[in-house]
Amino acid sequence: MEWMIIIPIWLAAAVGLLALWIWTLIDCIKNESTEGNERIIWVVVIAVTGWIGALIYLIARRPKRKATLGR
């Protein structure tokens, strides 16, 4: 009966990480600067590495972008 509790927790975590990945990918595509190759590089990083790439983007790039571009 333990699996009846564990499976929904894992399922909720997986859905949450998928939502984070999709939201970050859309955020990067819509709001990242079009100068140079930054947008393309970040989209590839996020797409290839999944939710880990999304976290890297959120921690490393998004605060700089918001300070610079205001979006």
mmCIF file of the N, C-alpha and C atoms, coordinates in Angstrom:
data_MODEL
# 
_entry.id   MODEL 
# 
loop_
_atom_site.group_PDB 
_atom_site.id 
_atom_site.type_symbol 
_atom_site.label_atom_id 
_atom_site.label_alt_id 
_atom_site.label_comp_id 
_atom_site.label_asym_id 
_atom_site.label_entity_id 
_atom_site.label_seq_id 
_atom_site.pdbx_PDB_ins_code 
_atom_site.Cartn_x 
_atom_site.Cartn_y 
_atom_site.Cartn_z 
_atom_site.occupancy 
_atom_site.B_iso_or_equiv 
_atom_site.pdbx_formal_charge 
_atom_site.auth_seq_id 
_atom_site.auth_comp_id 
_atom_site.auth_asym_id 
_atom_site.auth_atom_id 
_atom_site.pdbx_PDB_model_num 
ATOM 1   N N  . MET A 1 1  ? 0.796  -1.200 0.000   1.00 0.00 ? 1  MET A N  1 
ATOM 2   C CA . MET A 1 1  ? 0.000  0.000  0.000   1.00 0.00 ? 1  MET A CA 1 
ATOM 3   C C  . MET A 1 1  ? 0.845  1.275  0.000   1.00 0.00 ? 1  MET A C  1 
ATOM 4   N N  . GLU A 1 2  ? 2.133  1.157  0.296   1.00 0.00 ? 2  GLU A N  1 
ATOM 5   C CA . GLU A 1 2  ? 3.002  2.344  0.272   1.00 0.00 ? 2  GLU A CA 1 
ATOM 6   C C  . GLU A 1 2  ? 3.086  2.940  -1.125  1.00 0.00 ? 2  GLU A C  1 
ATOM 7   N N  . TRP A 1 3  ? 3.061  2.077  -2.130  1.00 0.00 ? 3  TRP A N  1 
ATOM 8   C CA . TRP A 1 3  ? 3.183  2.569  -3.500  1.00 0.00 ? 3  TRP A CA 1 
ATOM 9   C C  . TRP A 1 3  ? 2.005  3.449  -3.886  1.00 0.00 ? 3  TRP A C  1 
ATOM 10  N N  . MET A 1 4  ? 0.863  3.276  -3.228  1.00 0.00 ? 4  MET A N  1 
ATOM 11  C CA . MET A 1 4  ? -0.302 4.104  -3.531  1.00 0.00 ? 4  MET A CA 1 
ATOM 12  C C  . MET A 1 4  ? -0.097 5.545  -3.083  1.00 0.00 ? 4  MET A C  1 
ATOM 13  N N  . ILE A 1 5  ? 0.819  5.758  -2.168  1.00 0.00 ? 5  ILE A N  1 
ATOM 14  C CA . ILE A 1 5  ? 1.149  7.104  -1.716  1.00 0.00 ? 5  ILE A CA 1 
ATOM 15  C C  . ILE A 1 5  ? 2.328  7.659  -2.507  1.00 0.00 ? 5  ILE A C  1 
ATOM 16  N N  . ILE A 1 6  ? 3.274  6.810  -2.806  1.00 0.00 ? 6  ILE A N  1 
ATOM 17  C CA . ILE A 1 6  ? 4.501  7.255  -3.472  1.00 0.00 ? 6  ILE A CA 1 
ATOM 18  C C  . ILE A 1 6  ? 4.255  7.622  -4.931  1.00 0.00 ? 6  ILE A C  1 
ATOM 19  N N  . ILE A 1 7  ? 3.471  6.858  -5.644  1.00 0.00 ? 7  ILE A N  1 
ATOM 20  C CA . ILE A 1 7  ? 3.237  7.111  -7.072  1.00 0.00 ? 7  ILE A CA 1 
ATOM 21  C C  . ILE A 1 7  ? 2.627  8.494  -7.320  1.00 0.00 ? 7  ILE A C  1 
ATOM 22  N N  . PRO A 1 8  ? 1.590  8.920  -6.597  1.00 0.00 ? 8  PRO A N  1 
ATOM 23  C CA . PRO A 1 8  ? 1.065  10.272 -6.848  1.00 0.00 ? 8  PRO A CA 1 
ATOM 24  C C  . PRO A 1 8  ? 2.067  11.375 -6.540  1.00 0.00 ? 8  PRO A C  1 
ATOM 25  N N  . ILE A 1 9  ? 2.932  11.154 -5.558  1.00 0.00 ? 9  ILE A N  1 
ATOM 26  C CA . ILE A 1 9  ? 3.950  12.160 -5.242  1.00 0.00 ? 9  ILE A CA 1 
ATOM 27  C C  . ILE A 1 9  ? 4.932  12.284 -6.396  1.00 0.00 ? 9  ILE A C  1 
ATOM 28  N N  . TRP A 1 10 ? 5.404  11.158 -6.918  1.00 0.00 ? 10 TRP A N  1 
ATOM 29  C CA . TRP A 1 10 ? 6.321  11.184 -8.058  1.00 0.00 ? 10 TRP A CA 1 
ATOM 30  C C  . TRP A 1 10 ? 5.646  11.761 -9.300  1.00 0.00 ? 10 TRP A C  1 
ATOM 31  N N  . LEU A 1 11 ? 4.395  11.429 -9.485  1.00 0.00 ? 11 LEU A N  1 
ATOM 32  C CA . LEU A 1 11 ? 3.654  11.948 -10.638 1.00 0.00 ? 11 LEU A CA 1 
ATOM 33  C C  . LEU A 1 11 ? 3.489  13.467 -10.541 1.00 0.00 ? 11 LEU A C  1 
ATOM 34  N N  . ALA A 1 12 ? 3.174  13.961 -9.369  1.00 0.00 ? 12 ALA A N  1 
ATOM 35  C CA . ALA A 1 12 ? 3.043  15.407 -9.170  1.00 0.00 ? 12 ALA A CA 1 
ATOM 36  C C  . ALA A 1 12 ? 4.381  16.115 -9.389  1.00 0.00 ? 12 ALA A C  1 
ATOM 37  N N  . ALA A 1 13 ? 5.463  15.515 -8.909  1.00 0.00 ? 13 ALA A N  1 
ATOM 38  C CA . ALA A 1 13 ? 6.793  16.102 -9.117  1.00 0.00 ? 13 ALA A CA 1 
ATOM 39  C C  . ALA A 1 13 ? 7.149  16.131 -10.602 1.00 0.00 ? 13 ALA A C  1 
ATOM 40  N N  . ALA A 1 14 ? 6.847  15.049 -11.312 1.00 0.00 ? 14 ALA A N  1 
ATOM 41  C CA . ALA A 1 14 ? 7.152  14.985 -12.741 1.00 0.00 ? 14 ALA A CA 1 
ATOM 42  C C  . ALA A 1 14 ? 6.351  16.019 -13.525 1.00 0.00 ? 14 ALA A C  1 
ATOM 43  N N  . VAL A 1 15 ? 5.080  16.157 -13.206 1.00 0.00 ? 15 VAL A N  1 
ATOM 44  C CA . VAL A 1 15 ? 4.237  17.147 -13.886 1.00 0.00 ? 15 VAL A CA 1 
ATOM 45  C C  . VAL A 1 15 ? 4.730  18.555 -13.570 1.00 0.00 ? 15 VAL A C  1 
ATOM 46  N N  . GLY A 1 16 ? 5.119  18.800 -12.327 1.00 0.00 ? 16 GLY A N  1 
ATOM 47  C CA . GLY A 1 16 ? 5.648  20.111 -11.947 1.00 0.00 ? 16 GLY A CA 1 
ATOM 48  C C  . GLY A 1 16 ? 6.933  20.455 -12.673 1.00 0.00 ? 16 GLY A C  1 
ATOM 49  N N  . LEU A 1 17 ? 7.844  19.496 -12.773 1.00 0.00 ? 17 LEU A N  1 
ATOM 50  C CA . LEU A 1 17 ? 9.097  19.732 -13.483 1.00 0.00 ? 17 LEU A CA 1 
ATOM 51  C C  . LEU A 1 17 ? 8.858  19.927 -14.980 1.00 0.00 ? 17 LEU A C  1 
ATOM 52  N N  . LEU A 1 18 ? 7.908  19.194 -15.546 1.00 0.00 ? 18 LEU A N  1 
ATOM 53  C CA . LEU A 1 18 ? 7.572  19.388 -16.958 1.00 0.00 ? 18 LEU A CA 1 
ATOM 54  C C  . LEU A 1 18 ? 6.997  20.780 -17.185 1.00 0.00 ? 18 LEU A C  1 
ATOM 55  N N  . ALA A 1 19 ? 6.132  21.226 -16.280 1.00 0.00 ? 19 ALA A N  1 
ATOM 56  C CA . ALA A 1 19 ? 5.555  22.570 -16.395 1.00 0.00 ? 19 ALA A CA 1 
ATOM 57  C C  . ALA A 1 19 ? 6.642  23.635 -16.273 1.00 0.00 ? 19 ALA A C  1 
ATOM 58  N N  . LEU A 1 20 ? 7.576  23.436 -15.351 1.00 0.00 ? 20 LEU A N  1 
ATOM 59  C CA . LEU A 1 20 ? 8.708  24.369 -15.208 1.00 0.00 ? 20 LEU A CA 1 
ATOM 60  C C  . LEU A 1 20 ? 9.516  24.425 -16.492 1.00 0.00 ? 20 LEU A C  1 
ATOM 61  N N  . TRP A 1 21 ? 9.794  23.269 -17.075 1.00 0.00 ? 21 TRP A N  1 
ATOM 62  C CA . TRP A 1 21 ? 10.582 23.196 -18.301 1.00 0.00 ? 21 TRP A CA 1 
ATOM 63  C C  . TRP A 1 21 ? 9.876  23.923 -19.446 1.00 0.00 ? 21 TRP A C  1 
ATOM 64  N N  . ILE A 1 22 ? 8.590  23.680 -19.629 1.00 0.00 ? 22 ILE A N  1 
ATOM 65  C CA . ILE A 1 22 ? 7.834  24.319 -20.707 1.00 0.00 ? 22 ILE A CA 1 
ATOM 66  C C  . ILE A 1 22 ? 7.750  25.828 -20.487 1.00 0.00 ? 22 ILE A C  1 
ATOM 67  N N  . TRP A 1 23 ? 7.445  26.264 -19.253 1.00 0.00 ? 23 TRP A N  1 
ATOM 68  C CA . TRP A 1 23 ? 7.343  27.688 -18.950 1.00 0.00 ? 23 TRP A CA 1 
ATOM 69  C C  . TRP A 1 23 ? 8.674  28.401 -19.196 1.00 0.00 ? 23 TRP A C  1 
ATOM 70  N N  . THR A 1 24 ? 9.778  27.794 -18.775 1.00 0.00 ? 24 THR A N  1 
ATOM 71  C CA . THR A 1 24 ? 11.088 28.415 -18.964 1.00 0.00 ? 24 THR A CA 1 
ATOM 72  C C  . THR A 1 24 ? 11.446 28.486 -20.438 1.00 0.00 ? 24 THR A C  1 
ATOM 73  N N  . LEU A 1 25 ? 11.141 27.455 -21.186 1.00 0.00 ? 25 LEU A N  1 
ATOM 74  C CA . LEU A 1 25 ? 11.421 27.456 -22.620 1.00 0.00 ? 25 LEU A CA 1 
ATOM 75  C C  . LEU A 1 25 ? 10.635 28.560 -23.321 1.00 0.00 ? 25 LEU A C  1 
ATOM 76  N N  . ILE A 1 26 ? 9.361  28.709 -22.999 1.00 0.00 ? 26 ILE A N  1 
ATOM 77  C CA . ILE A 1 26 ? 8.535  29.760 -23.593 1.00 0.00 ? 26 ILE A CA 1 
ATOM 78  C C  . ILE A 1 26 ? 9.032  31.140 -23.170 1.00 0.00 ? 26 ILE A C  1 
ATOM 79  N N  . ASP A 1 27 ? 9.390  31.286 -21.890 1.00 0.00 ? 27 ASP A N  1 
ATOM 80  C CA . ASP A 1 27 ? 9.918  32.556 -21.389 1.00 0.00 ? 27 ASP A CA 1 
ATOM 81  C C  . ASP A 1 27 ? 11.178 32.949 -22.134 1.00 0.00 ? 27 ASP A C  1 
ATOM 82  N N  . CYS A 1 28 ? 12.058 32.000 -22.343 1.00 0.00 ? 28 CYS A N  1 
ATOM 83  C CA . CYS A 1 28 ? 13.308 32.277 -23.055 1.00 0.00 ? 28 CYS A CA 1 
ATOM 84  C C  . CYS A 1 28 ? 13.035 32.665 -24.507 1.00 0.00 ? 28 CYS A C  1 
ATOM 85  N N  . ILE A 1 29 ? 12.151 31.956 -25.177 1.00 0.00 ? 29 ILE A N  1 
ATOM 86  C CA . ILE A 1 29 ? 11.858 32.240 -26.582 1.00 0.00 ? 29 ILE A CA 1 
ATOM 87  C C  . ILE A 1 29 ? 11.223 33.620 -26.735 1.00 0.00 ? 29 ILE A C  1 
ATOM 88  N N  . LYS A 1 30 ? 10.314 33.975 -25.842 1.00 0.00 ? 30 LYS A N  1 
ATOM 89  C CA . LYS A 1 30 ? 9.597  35.238 -25.964 1.00 0.00 ? 30 LYS A CA 1 
ATOM 90  C C  . LYS A 1 30 ? 10.393 36.447 -25.497 1.00 0.00 ? 30 LYS A C  1 
ATOM 91  N N  . ASN A 1 31 ? 11.209 36.311 -24.468 1.00 0.00 ? 31 ASN A N  1 
ATOM 92  C CA . ASN A 1 31 ? 11.787 37.482 -23.819 1.00 0.00 ? 31 ASN A CA 1 
ATOM 93  C C  . ASN A 1 31 ? 13.296 37.646 -23.932 1.00 0.00 ? 31 ASN A C  1 
ATOM 94  N N  . GLU A 1 32 ? 13.996 36.641 -24.365 1.00 0.00 ? 32 GLU A N  1 
ATOM 95  C CA . GLU A 1 32 ? 15.450 36.751 -24.445 1.00 0.00 ? 32 GLU A CA 1 
ATOM 96  C C  . GLU A 1 32 ? 15.840 37.697 -25.583 1.00 0.00 ? 32 GLU A C  1 
ATOM 97  N N  . SER A 1 33 ? 16.947 38.374 -25.410 1.00 0.00 ? 33 SER A N  1 
ATOM 98  C CA . SER A 1 33 ? 17.438 39.326 -26.398 1.00 0.00 ? 33 SER A CA 1 
ATOM 99  C C  . SER A 1 33 ? 17.711 38.638 -27.728 1.00 0.00 ? 33 SER A C  1 
ATOM 100 N N  . THR A 1 34 ? 17.446 39.358 -28.817 1.00 0.00 ? 34 THR A N  1 
ATOM 101 C CA . THR A 1 34 ? 17.693 38.792 -30.138 1.00 0.00 ? 34 THR A CA 1 
ATOM 102 C C  . THR A 1 34 ? 19.092 39.109 -30.647 1.00 0.00 ? 34 THR A C  1 
ATOM 103 N N  . GLU A 1 35 ? 19.864 39.858 -29.880 1.00 0.00 ? 35 GLU A N  1 
ATOM 104 C CA . GLU A 1 35 ? 21.232 40.180 -30.288 1.00 0.00 ? 35 GLU A CA 1 
ATOM 105 C C  . GLU A 1 35 ? 22.120 38.958 -30.119 1.00 0.00 ? 35 GLU A C  1 
ATOM 106 N N  . GLY A 1 36 ? 22.962 38.720 -31.104 1.00 0.00 ? 36 GLY A N  1 
ATOM 107 C CA . GLY A 1 36 ? 23.868 37.582 -31.035 1.00 0.00 ? 36 GLY A CA 1 
ATOM 108 C C  . GLY A 1 36 ? 23.119 36.259 -31.069 1.00 0.00 ? 36 GLY A C  1 
ATOM 109 N N  . ASN A 1 37 ? 23.727 35.274 -30.446 1.00 0.00 ? 37 ASN A N  1 
ATOM 110 C CA . ASN A 1 37 ? 23.157 33.934 -30.439 1.00 0.00 ? 37 ASN A CA 1 
ATOM 111 C C  . ASN A 1 37 ? 22.646 33.511 -29.072 1.00 0.00 ? 37 ASN A C  1 
ATOM 112 N N  . GLU A 1 38 ? 22.477 34.449 -28.142 1.00 0.00 ? 38 GLU A N  1 
ATOM 113 C CA . GLU A 1 38 ? 22.095 34.092 -26.782 1.00 0.00 ? 38 GLU A CA 1 
ATOM 114 C C  . GLU A 1 38 ? 20.781 33.329 -26.728 1.00 0.00 ? 38 GLU A C  1 
ATOM 115 N N  . ARG A 1 39 ? 19.789 33.790 -27.457 1.00 0.00 ? 39 ARG A N  1 
ATOM 116 C CA . ARG A 1 39 ? 18.483 33.124 -27.428 1.00 0.00 ? 39 ARG A CA 1 
ATOM 117 C C  . ARG A 1 39 ? 18.604 31.687 -27.925 1.00 0.00 ? 39 ARG A C  1 
ATOM 118 N N  . ILE A 1 40 ? 19.278 31.492 -29.042 1.00 0.00 ? 40 ILE A N  1 
ATOM 119 C CA . ILE A 1 40 ? 19.420 30.157 -29.618 1.00 0.00 ? 40 ILE A CA 1 
ATOM 120 C C  . ILE A 1 40 ? 20.173 29.238 -28.665 1.00 0.00 ? 40 ILE A C  1 
ATOM 121 N N  . ILE A 1 41 ? 21.254 29.742 -28.083 1.00 0.00 ? 41 ILE A N  1 
ATOM 122 C CA . ILE A 1 41 ? 22.044 28.929 -27.161 1.00 0.00 ? 41 ILE A CA 1 
ATOM 123 C C  . ILE A 1 41 ? 21.217 28.521 -25.954 1.00 0.00 ? 41 ILE A C  1 
ATOM 124 N N  . TRP A 1 42 ? 20.497 29.477 -25.356 1.00 0.00 ? 42 TRP A N  1 
ATOM 125 C CA . TRP A 1 42 ? 19.690 29.150 -24.175 1.00 0.00 ? 42 TRP A CA 1 
ATOM 126 C C  . TRP A 1 42 ? 18.549 28.198 -24.515 1.00 0.00 ? 42 TRP A C  1 
ATOM 127 N N  . VAL A 1 43 ? 17.924 28.364 -25.666 1.00 0.00 ? 43 VAL A N  1 
ATOM 128 C CA . VAL A 1 43 ? 16.844 27.439 -26.059 1.00 0.00 ? 43 VAL A CA 1 
ATOM 129 C C  . VAL A 1 43 ? 17.394 26.028 -26.209 1.00 0.00 ? 43 VAL A C  1 
ATOM 130 N N  . VAL A 1 44 ? 18.550 25.900 -26.828 1.00 0.00 ? 44 VAL A N  1 
ATOM 131 C CA . VAL A 1 44 ? 19.162 24.576 -26.994 1.00 0.00 ? 44 VAL A CA 1 
ATOM 132 C C  . VAL A 1 44 ? 19.525 23.985 -25.631 1.00 0.00 ? 44 VAL A C  1 
ATOM 133 N N  . VAL A 1 45 ? 20.119 24.793 -24.754 1.00 0.00 ? 45 VAL A N  1 
ATOM 134 C CA . VAL A 1 45 ? 20.494 24.303 -23.423 1.00 0.00 ? 45 VAL A CA 1 
ATOM 135 C C  . VAL A 1 45 ? 19.262 23.820 -22.668 1.00 0.00 ? 45 VAL A C  1 
ATOM 136 N N  . ILE A 1 46 ? 18.205 24.618 -22.676 1.00 0.00 ? 46 ILE A N  1 
ATOM 137 C CA . ILE A 1 46 ? 16.986 24.242 -21.954 1.00 0.00 ? 46 ILE A CA 1 
ATOM 138 C C  . ILE A 1 46 ? 16.339 23.012 -22.579 1.00 0.00 ? 46 ILE A C  1 
ATOM 139 N N  . ALA A 1 47 ? 16.281 22.965 -23.910 1.00 0.00 ? 47 ALA A N  1 
ATOM 140 C CA . ALA A 1 47 ? 15.623 21.853 -24.592 1.00 0.00 ? 47 ALA A CA 1 
ATOM 141 C C  . ALA A 1 47 ? 16.371 20.538 -24.399 1.00 0.00 ? 47 ALA A C  1 
ATOM 142 N N  . VAL A 1 48 ? 17.693 20.593 -24.443 1.00 0.00 ? 48 VAL A N  1 
ATOM 143 C CA . VAL A 1 48 ? 18.484 19.364 -24.371 1.00 0.00 ? 48 VAL A CA 1 
ATOM 144 C C  . VAL A 1 48 ? 18.608 18.844 -22.940 1.00 0.00 ? 48 VAL A C  1 
ATOM 145 N N  . THR A 1 49 ? 18.780 19.741 -21.987 1.00 0.00 ? 49 THR A N  1 
ATOM 146 C CA . THR A 1 49 ? 19.038 19.293 -20.615 1.00 0.00 ? 49 THR A CA 1 
ATOM 147 C C  . THR A 1 49 ? 17.781 19.177 -19.763 1.00 0.00 ? 49 THR A C  1 
ATOM 148 N N  . GLY A 1 50 ? 16.641 19.562 -20.296 1.00 0.00 ? 50 GLY A N  1 
ATOM 149 C CA . GLY A 1 50 ? 15.387 19.391 -19.570 1.00 0.00 ? 50 GLY A CA 1 
ATOM 150 C C  . GLY A 1 50 ? 15.251 20.331 -18.385 1.00 0.00 ? 50 GLY A C  1 
ATOM 151 N N  . TRP A 1 51 ? 14.706 19.815 -17.292 1.00 0.00 ? 51 TRP A N  1 
ATOM 152 C CA . TRP A 1 51 ? 14.429 20.661 -16.142 1.00 0.00 ? 51 TRP A CA 1 
ATOM 153 C C  . TRP A 1 51 ? 15.700 21.181 -15.488 1.00 0.00 ? 51 TRP A C  1 
ATOM 154 N N  . ILE A 1 52 ? 16.810 20.477 -15.630 1.00 0.00 ? 52 ILE A N  1 
ATOM 155 C CA . ILE A 1 52 ? 18.075 20.972 -15.074 1.00 0.00 ? 52 ILE A CA 1 
ATOM 156 C C  . ILE A 1 52 ? 18.503 22.222 -15.834 1.00 0.00 ? 52 ILE A C  1 
ATOM 157 N N  . GLY A 1 53 ? 18.373 22.222 -17.148 1.00 0.00 ? 53 GLY A N  1 
ATOM 158 C CA . GLY A 1 53 ? 18.678 23.400 -17.948 1.00 0.00 ? 53 GLY A CA 1 
ATOM 159 C C  . GLY A 1 53 ? 17.746 24.552 -17.620 1.00 0.00 ? 53 GLY A C  1 
ATOM 160 N N  . ALA A 1 54 ? 16.495 24.236 -17.325 1.00 0.00 ? 54 ALA A N  1 
ATOM 161 C CA . ALA A 1 54 ? 15.539 25.276 -16.931 1.00 0.00 ? 54 ALA A CA 1 
ATOM 162 C C  . ALA A 1 54 ? 15.966 25.928 -15.630 1.00 0.00 ? 54 ALA A C  1 
ATOM 163 N N  . LEU A 1 55 ? 16.402 25.133 -14.674 1.00 0.00 ? 55 LEU A N  1 
ATOM 164 C CA . LEU A 1 55 ? 16.889 25.700 -13.407 1.00 0.00 ? 55 LEU A CA 1 
ATOM 165 C C  . LEU A 1 55 ? 18.144 26.539 -13.615 1.00 0.00 ? 55 LEU A C  1 
ATOM 166 N N  . ILE A 1 56 ? 19.048 26.056 -14.455 1.00 0.00 ? 56 ILE A N  1 
ATOM 167 C CA . ILE A 1 56 ? 20.267 26.820 -14.750 1.00 0.00 ? 56 ILE A CA 1 
ATOM 168 C C  . ILE A 1 56 ? 19.898 28.165 -15.367 1.00 0.00 ? 56 ILE A C  1 
ATOM 169 N N  . TYR A 1 57 ? 18.967 28.160 -16.289 1.00 0.00 ? 57 TYR A N  1 
ATOM 170 C CA . TYR A 1 57 ? 18.523 29.403 -16.920 1.00 0.00 ? 57 TYR A CA 1 
ATOM 171 C C  . TYR A 1 57 ? 17.917 30.348 -15.892 1.00 0.00 ? 57 TYR A C  1 
ATOM 172 N N  . LEU A 1 58 ? 17.048 29.825 -15.040 1.00 0.00 ? 58 LEU A N  1 
ATOM 173 C CA . LEU A 1 58 ? 16.389 30.666 -14.042 1.00 0.00 ? 58 LEU A CA 1 
ATOM 174 C C  . LEU A 1 58 ? 17.384 31.280 -13.061 1.00 0.00 ? 58 LEU A C  1 
ATOM 175 N N  . ILE A 1 59 ? 18.399 30.525 -12.694 1.00 0.00 ? 59 ILE A N  1 
ATOM 176 C CA . ILE A 1 59 ? 19.379 31.020 -11.723 1.00 0.00 ? 59 ILE A CA 1 
ATOM 177 C C  . ILE A 1 59 ? 20.421 31.916 -12.382 1.00 0.00 ? 59 ILE A C  1 
ATOM 178 N N  . ALA A 1 60 ? 20.911 31.524 -13.550 1.00 0.00 ? 60 ALA A N  1 
ATOM 179 C CA . ALA A 1 60 ? 22.043 32.223 -14.161 1.00 0.00 ? 60 ALA A CA 1 
ATOM 180 C C  . ALA A 1 60 ? 21.636 33.390 -15.060 1.00 0.00 ? 60 ALA A C  1 
ATOM 181 N N  . ARG A 1 61 ? 20.642 33.228 -15.872 1.00 0.00 ? 61 ARG A N  1 
ATOM 182 C CA . ARG A 1 61 ? 20.378 34.223 -16.908 1.00 0.00 ? 61 ARG A CA 1 
ATOM 183 C C  . ARG A 1 61 ? 19.177 35.122 -16.637 1.00 0.00 ? 61 ARG A C  1 
ATOM 184 N N  . ARG A 1 62 ? 18.098 34.573 -16.157 1.00 0.00 ? 62 ARG A N  1 
ATOM 185 C CA . ARG A 1 62 ? 16.868 35.354 -16.057 1.00 0.00 ? 62 ARG A CA 1 
ATOM 186 C C  . ARG A 1 62 ? 17.014 36.615 -15.201 1.00 0.00 ? 62 ARG A C  1 
ATOM 187 N N  . PRO A 1 63 ? 17.676 36.577 -14.041 1.00 0.00 ? 63 PRO A N  1 
ATOM 188 C CA . PRO A 1 63 ? 17.830 37.824 -13.268 1.00 0.00 ? 63 PRO A CA 1 
ATOM 189 C C  . PRO A 1 63 ? 18.610 38.903 -14.025 1.00 0.00 ? 63 PRO A C  1 
ATOM 190 N N  . LYS A 1 64 ? 19.650 38.504 -14.764 1.00 0.00 ? 64 LYS A N  1 
ATOM 191 C CA . LYS A 1 64 ? 20.421 39.470 -15.558 1.00 0.00 ? 64 LYS A CA 1 
ATOM 192 C C  . LYS A 1 64 ? 19.548 40.077 -16.647 1.00 0.00 ? 64 LYS A C  1 
ATOM 193 N N  . ARG A 1 65 ? 18.766 39.233 -17.308 1.00 0.00 ? 65 ARG A N  1 
ATOM 194 C CA . ARG A 1 65 ? 17.904 39.721 -18.380 1.00 0.00 ? 65 ARG A CA 1 
ATOM 195 C C  . ARG A 1 65 ? 16.864 40.696 -17.844 1.00 0.00 ? 65 ARG A C  1 
ATOM 196 N N  . LYS A 1 66 ? 16.278 40.370 -16.723 1.00 0.00 ? 66 LYS A N  1 
ATOM 197 C CA . LYS A 1 66 ? 15.264 41.247 -16.146 1.00 0.00 ? 66 LYS A CA 1 
ATOM 198 C C  . LYS A 1 66 ? 15.865 42.578 -15.734 1.00 0.00 ? 66 LYS A C  1 
ATOM 199 N N  . ALA A 1 67 ? 17.091 42.570 -15.212 1.00 0.00 ? 67 ALA A N  1 
ATOM 200 C CA . ALA A 1 67 ? 17.750 43.823 -14.825 1.00 0.00 ? 67 ALA A CA 1 
ATOM 201 C C  . ALA A 1 67 ? 18.121 44.646 -16.056 1.00 0.00 ? 67 ALA A C  1 
ATOM 202 N N  . THR A 1 68 ? 18.559 43.989 -17.106 1.00 0.00 ? 68 THR A N  1 
ATOM 203 C CA . THR A 1 68 ? 18.993 44.678 -18.313 1.00 0.00 ? 68 THR A CA 1 
ATOM 204 C C  . THR A 1 68 ? 17.819 45.148 -19.170 1.00 0.00 ? 68 THR A C  1 
ATOM 205 N N  . LEU A 1 69 ? 16.919 44.233 -19.484 1.00 0.00 ? 69 LEU A N  1 
ATOM 206 C CA . LEU A 1 69 ? 15.830 44.533 -20.410 1.00 0.00 ? 69 LEU A CA 1 
ATOM 207 C C  . LEU A 1 69 ? 14.523 44.895 -19.723 1.00 0.00 ? 69 LEU A C  1 
ATOM 208 N N  . GLY A 1 70 ? 14.407 44.578 -18.458 1.00 0.00 ? 70 GLY A N  1 
ATOM 209 C CA . GLY A 1 70 ? 13.179 44.864 -17.733 1.00 0.00 ? 70 GLY A CA 1 
ATOM 210 C C  . GLY A 1 70 ? 12.024 43.956 -18.057 1.00 0.00 ? 70 GLY A C  1 
ATOM 211 N N  . ARG A 1 71 ? 12.307 42.804 -18.672 1.00 0.00 ? 71 ARG A N  1 
ATOM 212 C CA . ARG A 1 71 ? 11.236 41.861 -18.977 1.00 0.00 ? 71 ARG A CA 1 
ATOM 213 C C  . ARG A 1 71 ? 11.705 40.445 -18.759 1.00 0.00 ? 71 ARG A C  1 
# 
